């Protein structure tokens, strides 16, 4: 090596070390400042959340306040109508089957302050008719009483978008009709049933509640389209909250894990899964195999059977979100241990998430078998 080249190398090394000595202290200081800021942000978020929770425990006065709820034929919506009626709110209960058992039971179990409203969230005319029913009823509440004294007008305080559907089946199985139906109800239907009421909520500075799901944070077989729809619904809530903040309207996401309701009836889900499998082309069915399908049905049934029966946990959070002065942005009703497990999984890297979810949701032996075959081919 020439002397000139050695001089260049030594000069570069010496210059680099000298520069490092000058820069590294500042880099370390920057790292320390960044870490401190991250810790402060975490503490500030926790303190703010706890402060808002404590401050928001004081409930608003239900007098002259009305709530419109979709999906009240059963489940969370049905129970929420009953609870809000007992507290003293006027409730408009949107029911897909206004003459069905759910609506009839609500009529028997609630006061005259509950109005059953026929509602199909997939149809514009049905939602528009529901809006007319609600708005006219609110106007009539501001009429004169028997002593000719003007009553304070009833205002629309909250809209709860709760209507939803859930189907089971892997993405390749059956037709896309079930995917279309899922998005028609869980996404488009949610937006359709909330939008007309926003002017009334701006007047009252009220709030919007939407039933999303913990599964809106994950994609879990064999309910990937459901997870997709709930993720879209969750982003709708986030976006609407930011758009409505300038008007003082609060938007809240309700994100329960699996609870045992009519929506998660394992018999209905297995029936749909069977129907979806039966309509799948034979060429695709051969790749999965009948044994895999049967095992997948067992896994789905076991997962649904492990769902929590304490539906009151979800309803309690709904009531708080409607009545609290300062509700949280999102509620995550779940069992303490199960809730913690899923929250930790959310922080895991994608590869680990895949392992966890596949272990829970799919027959492990088949996942391992496919992985083994792929390795053999690559080898």
TORKE-20372 format. One record per residue (C-alpha): residue number from 1; residue in one letter; chain; x, y, z. Coordinates in Angstrom, 2 decimals, m for minus. Layout:
<pts>
PT   i aa ch       x       y       z
PT NUM  A  A       X       Y       Z
...
</pts>
This chain:
<pts>
PT   i aa ch       x       y       z
PT   1  X  A    0.00    0.00    0.00
PT   2  X  A    1.33    3.44   m0.95
PT   3  X  A    2.25    5.89    1.77
PT   4  X  A   m0.28    8.38    0.46
PT   5  X  A   m3.06    5.78    0.78
PT   6  X  A   m2.03    4.98    4.36
PT   7  X  A   m2.09    8.66    5.20
PT   8  X  A   m5.60    8.95    3.77
PT   9  X  A   m6.83    5.97    5.80
PT  10  X  A   m5.24    7.21    9.03
PT  11  X  A   m6.61   10.69    8.40
PT  12  X  A  m10.11    9.32    7.80
PT  13  X  A  m10.00    7.18   10.94
PT  14  X  A   m8.58    9.97   13.08
PT  15  X  A  m11.06   12.47   11.64
PT  16  X  A  m13.96   10.09   12.24
PT  17  X  A  m12.95    9.49   15.84
PT  18  X  A  m12.49   13.19   16.46
PT  19  X  A  m15.90   13.94   14.97
PT  20  X  A  m17.48   11.15   17.02
PT  21  X  A  m16.03   12.60   20.21
PT  22  X  A  m17.66   15.90   19.35
PT  23  X  A  m21.06   14.48   18.26
PT  24  X  A  m21.61   11.47   20.54
PT  25  X  A  m22.25   13.47   23.72
PT  26  X  A  m24.97   15.38   21.91
PT  27  X  A  m26.42   12.15   20.46
PT  28  X  A  m26.56   10.63   23.94
PT  29  X  A  m28.19   13.79   25.26
PT  30  X  A  m30.74   13.61   22.43
PT  31  X  A  m31.49    9.97   23.27
PT  32  X  A  m31.98   10.87   26.93
PT  33  X  A  m34.28   13.78   26.08
PT  34  X  A  m36.32   11.61   23.70
PT  35  X  A  m36.69    8.86   26.31
PT  36  X  A  m37.70   11.35   28.97
PT  37  X  A  m40.30   12.88   26.64
PT  38  X  A  m41.74    9.43   25.87
PT  39  X  A  m42.05    8.65   29.58
PT  40  X  A  m43.63   12.04   30.24
PT  41  X  A  m46.13   11.51   27.41
PT  42  X  A  m47.10    8.11   28.82
PT  43  X  A  m47.54    9.57   32.29
PT  44  X  A  m49.50   12.53   30.94
PT  45  X  A  m51.82   10.23   29.02
PT  46  X  A  m52.42    8.08   32.07
PT  47  X  A  m53.01   11.09   34.33
PT  48  X  A  m55.33   12.71   31.78
PT  49  X  A  m57.31    9.49   31.33
PT  50  X  A  m57.73    9.03   35.08
PT  51  X  A  m58.60   12.69   35.57
PT  52  X  A  m61.28   12.58   32.88
PT  53  X  A  m62.61    9.33   34.33
PT  54  X  A  m62.97   10.80   37.79
PT  55  X  A  m64.35   14.09   36.49
PT  56  X  A  m66.71   12.32   34.15
PT  57  X  A  m68.30   10.10   36.79
PT  58  X  A  m70.84   12.80   37.48
PT  59  X  A  m73.82   11.88   35.25
PT  60  X  A  m75.69   14.39   33.18
PT  61  X  A  m79.32   15.10   34.04
PT  62  X  A  m81.52   12.79   31.91
PT  63  X  A  m84.47   15.18   32.01
PT  64  X  A  m85.60   16.24   28.53
PT  65  X  A  m82.95   14.10   26.87
PT  66  X  A  m83.60   11.45   24.24
PT  67  X  A  m81.46    8.62   22.89
PT  68  X  A  m81.83    6.84   19.54
PT  69  X  A  m80.47    3.27   19.45
PT  70  X  A  m80.19    0.88   16.49
PT  71  X  A  m80.19   m2.91   16.72
PT  72  X  A  m82.56   m3.23   19.70
PT  73  X  A  m84.20   m6.55   18.83
PT  74  X  A  m81.77   m8.36   21.14
PT  75  X  A  m78.36   m8.26   22.77
PT  76  X  A  m76.65   m5.07   23.90
PT  77  X  A  m79.22   m2.78   22.28
PT  78  X  A  m82.15   m4.51   23.97
PT  79  X  A  m80.56   m4.28   27.43
PT  80  X  A  m79.42   m0.70   26.90
PT  81  X  A  m82.98    0.43   26.12
PT  82  X  A  m84.17   m1.04   29.41
PT  83  X  A  m81.37    0.54   31.45
PT  84  X  A  m81.72    4.03   29.96
PT  85  X  A  m85.50    3.89   30.37
PT  86  X  A  m85.07    3.16   34.10
PT  87  X  A  m82.67    6.08   34.47
PT  88  X  A  m85.17    8.48   32.94
PT  89  X  A  m84.17    8.98   29.31
PT  90  X  A  m86.66    9.00   26.47
PT  91  X  A  m85.55    6.19   24.18
PT  92  X  A  m86.20    5.53   20.50
PT  93  X  A  m85.46    1.83   19.95
PT  94  X  A  m84.70    0.93   16.34
PT  95  X  A  m85.85   m2.63   15.62
PT  96  X  A  m85.46   m4.58   12.40
PT  97  X  A  m88.59   m6.56   13.37
PT  98  X  A  m90.96   m4.04   15.04
PT  99  X  A  m93.58   m6.76   15.50
PT 100  X  A  m91.10   m9.43   16.59
PT 101  X  A  m90.46  m10.95   20.00
PT 102  X  A  m87.71   m8.48   20.88
PT 103  X  A  m89.80   m5.40   20.17
PT 104  X  A  m92.85   m6.86   21.91
PT 105  X  A  m90.79   m7.70   24.99
PT 106  X  A  m89.44   m4.17   25.09
PT 107  X  A  m92.97   m2.81   25.02
PT 108  X  A  m93.90   m4.98   27.99
PT 109  X  A  m90.75   m4.32   30.01
PT 110  X  A  m90.36   m0.56   29.56
PT 111  X  A  m92.32    2.63   30.16
PT 112  X  A  m94.22    4.86   27.76
PT 113  X  A  m91.02    6.84   27.26
PT 114  X  A  m89.75    4.07   24.95
PT 115  X  A  m90.81    4.27   21.30
PT 116  X  A  m90.28    1.31   18.98
PT 117  X  A  m89.02    2.56   15.61
PT 118  X  A  m89.00    0.24   12.56
PT 119  X  A  m85.46    0.35   11.20
PT 120  X  A  m83.42   m1.40    8.53
PT 121  X  A  m80.02    0.30    8.45
PT 122  X  A  m79.36   m0.99    4.91
PT 123  X  A  m82.18    1.12    3.43
PT 124  X  A  m82.17    4.90    3.06
PT 125  X  A  m85.96    5.16    3.21
PT 126  X  A  m86.09    3.25    6.49
PT 127  X  A  m83.44    5.45    8.14
PT 128  X  A  m85.11    8.62    6.82
PT 129  X  A  m88.46    7.47    8.21
PT 130  X  A  m86.83    6.83   11.59
PT 131  X  A  m85.33   10.31   11.56
PT 132  X  A  m88.75   11.84   10.84
PT 133  X  A  m90.26    9.87   13.72
PT 134  X  A  m87.59   11.04   16.15
PT 135  X  A  m87.50   14.69   15.05
PT 136  X  A  m91.31   15.07   15.09
PT 137  X  A  m91.54   13.49   18.53
PT 138  X  A  m88.91   15.87   19.88
PT 139  X  A  m90.80   18.87   18.47
PT 140  X  A  m94.06   17.67   20.04
PT 141  X  A  m92.34   17.52   23.42
PT 142  X  A  m91.94   21.33   23.37
PT 143  X  A  m95.68   21.97   23.27
PT 144  X  A  m97.72   23.61   26.07
PT 145  X  A  m98.68   21.64   29.17
PT 146  X  A m102.08   21.68   30.88
PT 147  X  A m101.30   24.95   32.68
PT 148  X  A m100.23   26.59   29.39
PT 149  X  A  m96.63   26.82   30.56
PT 150  X  A  m93.97   26.10   27.99
PT 151  X  A  m92.13   22.87   28.68
PT 152  X  A  m88.39   22.74   28.11
PT 153  X  A  m87.80   21.09   24.71
PT 154  X  A  m86.57   17.52   24.59
PT 155  X  A  m83.22   17.27   22.82
PT 156  X  A  m81.56   14.37   21.11
PT 157  X  A  m78.68   13.63   23.45
PT 158  X  A  m77.14   10.48   21.93
PT 159  X  A  m77.24    8.18   18.93
PT 160  X  A  m76.07    4.61   19.49
PT 161  X  A  m75.11    2.75   16.32
PT 162  X  A  m75.40   m0.81   17.55
PT 163  X  A  m76.90   m2.82   14.66
PT 164  X  A  m74.53   m5.46   13.35
PT 165  X  A  m74.15   m8.90   11.80
PT 166  X  A  m71.47  m11.57   12.00
PT 167  X  A  m70.78  m14.45    9.62
PT 168  X  A  m68.16  m17.19    9.78
PT 169  X  A  m66.12  m18.69    6.98
PT 170  X  A  m62.69  m18.35    5.44
PT 171  X  A  m62.22  m15.74    2.72
PT 172  X  A  m62.07  m18.27   m0.15
PT 173  X  A  m65.24  m20.07    0.86
PT 174  X  A  m68.62  m19.42   m0.73
PT 175  X  A  m69.55  m16.26   m2.63
PT 176  X  A  m68.90  m12.62   m1.78
PT 177  X  A  m72.54  m12.04   m0.82
PT 178  X  A  m71.77  m12.50    2.87
PT 179  X  A  m68.91  m10.00    2.64
PT 180  X  A  m71.23   m7.49    0.99
PT 181  X  A  m73.89   m8.04    3.63
PT 182  X  A  m71.37   m7.60    6.45
PT 183  X  A  m70.20   m4.24    5.13
PT 184  X  A  m73.75   m3.13    4.23
PT 185  X  A  m74.79   m3.47    7.88
PT 186  X  A  m71.63   m2.97    9.94
PT 187  X  A  m70.09   m0.11    7.96
PT 188  X  A  m72.41    1.56    5.44
PT 189  X  A  m75.44    0.92    7.65
PT 190  X  A  m73.63    2.42   10.64
PT 191  X  A  m72.76    5.60    8.75
PT 192  X  A  m76.22    5.77    7.18
PT 193  X  A  m77.98    5.55   10.56
PT 194  X  A  m75.79    8.20   12.22
PT 195  X  A  m75.50   10.93    9.56
PT 196  X  A  m79.09   12.28    9.52
PT 197  X  A  m79.01   12.86   13.29
PT 198  X  A  m75.79   14.89   13.40
PT 199  X  A  m77.56   18.30   13.06
PT 200  X  A  m79.69   17.45   16.12
PT 201  X  A  m76.61   16.35   18.05
PT 202  X  A  m74.83   19.59   17.16
PT 203  X  A  m77.70   21.51   18.72
PT 204  X  A  m77.53   19.52   21.95
PT 205  X  A  m73.73   19.06   21.92
PT 206  X  A  m74.54   15.41   22.45
PT 207  X  A  m72.68   12.27   21.48
PT 208  X  A  m72.40    9.33   19.08
PT 209  X  A  m71.69    5.80   20.32
PT 210  X  A  m70.77    3.02   17.91
PT 211  X  A  m70.47   m0.67   18.68
PT 212  X  A  m67.21   m1.75   17.10
PT 213  X  A  m65.23   m4.67   18.52
PT 214  X  A  m61.90   m5.75   19.93
PT 215  X  A  m61.73   m7.79   16.73
PT 216  X  A  m61.47   m4.50   14.85
PT 217  X  A  m57.84   m4.48   16.02
PT 218  X  A  m57.07   m7.98   14.70
PT 219  X  A  m57.87  m10.16   11.69
PT 220  X  A  m59.00  m13.47   13.15
PT 221  X  A  m59.95  m16.52   11.03
PT 222  X  A  m62.58  m17.56   10.23
PT 223  X  A  m64.18  m14.11   10.69
PT 224  X  A  m61.83  m11.90    8.69
PT 225  X  A  m64.63   m9.94    6.90
PT 226  X  A  m66.24   m9.21   10.28
PT 227  X  A  m62.89   m7.96   11.59
PT 228  X  A  m62.47   m5.84    8.46
PT 229  X  A  m65.88   m4.27    8.94
PT 230  X  A  m65.25   m3.50   12.62
PT 231  X  A  m61.88   m1.95   11.81
PT 232  X  A  m63.64    0.30    9.30
PT 233  X  A  m66.30    1.15   11.90
PT 234  X  A  m63.60    1.99   14.44
PT 235  X  A  m61.91    4.38   12.01
PT 236  X  A  m65.28    5.92   11.27
PT 237  X  A  m65.66    6.74   14.96
PT 238  X  A  m62.13    8.18   15.13
PT 239  X  A  m62.66   10.32   12.05
PT 240  X  A  m66.11   11.51   13.08
PT 241  X  A  m64.82   12.41   16.54
PT 242  X  A  m62.21   14.69   14.98
PT 243  X  A  m64.73   16.24   12.60
PT 244  X  A  m67.35   16.83   15.30
PT 245  X  A  m65.02   18.14   17.98
PT 246  X  A  m65.42   21.73   16.72
PT 247  X  A  m69.16   21.41   17.43
PT 248  X  A  m68.76   19.91   20.89
PT 249  X  A  m70.14   16.50   19.84
PT 250  X  A  m68.40   13.51   21.44
PT 251  X  A  m67.89   10.24   19.55
PT 252  X  A  m67.19    7.03   21.44
PT 253  X  A  m66.16    3.55   20.31
PT 254  X  A  m67.47    0.55   22.25
PT 255  X  A  m65.07   m2.37   21.67
PT 256  X  A  m66.17   m5.53   23.48
PT 257  X  A  m64.51   m8.91   23.09
PT 258  X  A  m66.64  m12.02   22.52
PT 259  X  A  m69.81  m12.02   24.64
PT 260  X  A  m72.61  m14.53   24.34
PT 261  X  A  m75.46  m12.81   22.50
PT 262  X  A  m77.61  m13.66   19.48
PT 263  X  A  m74.86  m12.21   17.28
PT 264  X  A  m72.40  m14.85   18.48
PT 265  X  A  m74.76  m17.82   18.58
PT 266  X  A  m72.41  m20.66   17.68
PT 267  X  A  m75.20  m22.75   16.16
PT 268  X  A  m76.05  m20.00   13.67
PT 269  X  A  m72.39  m19.32   12.90
PT 270  X  A  m71.67  m23.01   12.32
PT 271  X  A  m74.73  m23.27   10.06
PT 272  X  A  m73.51  m20.37    7.99
PT 273  X  A  m70.01  m21.82    7.89
PT 274  X  A  m71.45  m25.08    6.59
PT 275  X  A  m73.47  m23.26    3.96
PT 276  X  A  m70.41  m21.30    2.90
PT 277  X  A  m68.33  m24.47    2.68
PT 278  X  A  m70.98  m26.32    0.68
PT 279  X  A  m71.05  m23.55   m1.94
PT 280  X  A  m67.26  m23.51   m2.32
PT 281  X  A  m65.85  m24.95   m5.59
PT 282  X  A  m64.55  m28.51   m5.26
PT 283  X  A  m61.07  m27.50   m6.42
PT 284  X  A  m60.74  m25.18   m3.43
PT 285  X  A  m62.34  m27.62   m1.00
PT 286  X  A  m59.75  m30.26   m1.97
PT 287  X  A  m56.93  m27.90   m0.98
PT 288  X  A  m58.42  m27.45    2.50
PT 289  X  A  m59.85  m30.90    2.97
PT 290  X  A  m63.01  m32.03    4.72
PT 291  X  A  m61.06  m32.89    7.87
PT 292  X  A  m59.78  m29.34    8.12
PT 293  X  A  m63.29  m27.91    7.74
PT 294  X  A  m64.67  m30.10   10.52
PT 295  X  A  m61.77  m29.22   12.80
PT 296  X  A  m62.20  m25.51   12.01
PT 297  X  A  m65.87  m25.77   13.04
PT 298  X  A  m64.80  m27.31   16.35
PT 299  X  A  m62.33  m24.47   16.95
PT 300  X  A  m64.95  m21.84   16.17
PT 301  X  A  m67.49  m23.47   18.47
PT 302  X  A  m64.95  m23.73   21.30
PT 303  X  A  m63.92  m20.09   20.88
PT 304  X  A  m67.52  m18.85   20.92
PT 305  X  A  m68.35  m21.09   23.88
PT 306  X  A  m65.54  m19.40   25.81
PT 307  X  A  m67.27  m16.04   25.35
PT 308  X  A  m68.25  m14.13   28.47
PT 309  X  A  m71.82  m14.34   29.69
PT 310  X  A  m71.63  m11.13   31.75
PT 311  X  A  m73.38   m8.97   29.16
PT 312  X  A  m74.04   m6.41   31.91
PT 313  X  A  m70.34   m5.47   31.72
PT 314  X  A  m70.86   m4.11   28.23
PT 315  X  A  m74.17   m2.47   29.09
PT 316  X  A  m72.55   m0.76   32.10
PT 317  X  A  m69.97    0.81   29.79
PT 318  X  A  m72.69    1.83   27.34
PT 319  X  A  m74.61    3.55   30.12
PT 320  X  A  m71.49    5.36   31.30
PT 321  X  A  m70.74    6.49   27.74
PT 322  X  A  m74.27    7.90   27.38
PT 323  X  A  m74.59    9.47   30.81
PT 324  X  A  m71.07   10.52   31.90
PT 325  X  A  m70.19   14.19   31.67
PT 326  X  A  m66.82   13.28   30.17
PT 327  X  A  m66.91    9.78   28.64
PT 328  X  A  m63.79    8.02   27.39
PT 329  X  A  m62.90    7.91   23.70
PT 330  X  A  m63.19    4.13   23.71
PT 331  X  A  m64.38    1.39   26.09
PT 332  X  A  m63.00   m2.16   26.09
PT 333  X  A  m65.34   m4.37   28.13
PT 334  X  A  m63.78   m7.74   28.77
PT 335  X  A  m62.60   m9.98   31.57
PT 336  X  A  m59.54   m8.56   33.33
PT 337  X  A  m57.13  m11.40   32.47
PT 338  X  A  m58.42  m11.96   28.95
PT 339  X  A  m58.45   m8.23   28.26
PT 340  X  A  m54.85   m7.88   29.41
PT 341  X  A  m53.78  m10.82   27.25
PT 342  X  A  m55.29   m9.36   24.11
PT 343  X  A  m53.86   m5.90   24.83
PT 344  X  A  m50.38   m7.38   25.22
PT 345  X  A  m50.85   m9.30   21.96
PT 346  X  A  m51.65   m6.01   20.25
PT 347  X  A  m48.16   m4.78   21.17
PT 348  X  A  m46.47   m7.93   19.84
PT 349  X  A  m44.65   m7.94   16.47
PT 350  X  A  m46.70   m9.26   13.51
PT 351  X  A  m44.90  m12.62   13.40
PT 352  X  A  m45.75  m13.30   17.04
PT 353  X  A  m49.33  m12.08   16.53
PT 354  X  A  m49.68  m14.58   13.68
PT 355  X  A  m48.50  m17.42   15.90
PT 356  X  A  m50.86  m16.45   18.73
PT 357  X  A  m53.94  m15.96   16.56
PT 358  X  A  m53.34  m19.07   14.48
PT 359  X  A  m52.91  m21.09   17.67
PT 360  X  A  m56.23  m19.81   19.02
PT 361  X  A  m58.31  m19.66   15.86
PT 362  X  A  m57.14  m22.45   13.56
PT 363  X  A  m56.35  m26.16   13.95
PT 364  X  A  m52.69  m26.07   14.97
PT 365  X  A  m51.80  m29.39   13.40
PT 366  X  A  m52.91  m28.17    9.98
PT 367  X  A  m51.00  m24.91   10.23
PT 368  X  A  m47.88  m26.85   11.25
PT 369  X  A  m48.46  m29.38    8.47
PT 370  X  A  m48.67  m26.68    5.81
PT 371  X  A  m45.55  m25.01    7.17
PT 372  X  A  m43.72  m28.35    7.08
PT 373  X  A  m44.73  m29.03    3.48
PT 374  X  A  m43.58  m25.57    2.43
PT 375  X  A  m40.20  m26.16    4.11
PT 376  X  A  m39.81  m29.50    2.29
PT 377  X  A  m40.52  m27.86   m1.06
PT 378  X  A  m38.05  m25.09   m0.39
PT 379  X  A  m35.43  m27.62    0.69
</pts>
